[in-house]
């Protein structure tokens, strides 16, 4: 798939086929992630790959407890309103299944420093910025392979608990979960709000 085609085709998917991705393709996608820019060439990134049901259930146990309050709020929200409301109506009930039903879950970890959450300089944010470059590379590589990704950002103590469960060192943080799989033929389609460069470009001044 050509680069621009992958960029425009990339979408978060929350419904997957019951079909396993080969280890070679997972390795290829992780390698694409490792090509992301990094400060000082450190590449302090590690990836925990979950495939079997037992490992998935163990890591996702905190997702189940974390989404209940949100689902309660969702029940009182209009689902036929704005595109954002429609998206939440599709996304929130699937926070567990969109990961569990994916062929693989990738947990990308980055080595943090004491100031990453309380930055005192530009360099304090380098580890956080670079891991999101890694994640976007993974999304685009997956799209190029005909696959799709789901994503959840952990809230509260969720990320810390998952890190402990999979044995990650204390100085590594989990920015998100990534589910990778073959998209279901009847996957839920989310209405897209489109923007174009001409609407956002400012030459010389705002």
Helices and strands as residue ranges (DSSP letters): H 3-9, H 23-33, G 39-41, E 45-50, H 53-74, H 83-91, G 92-94, H 97-100, E 104-111, G 122-125, H 126-144, E 148-152, H 158-165, E 172-181, H 197-200
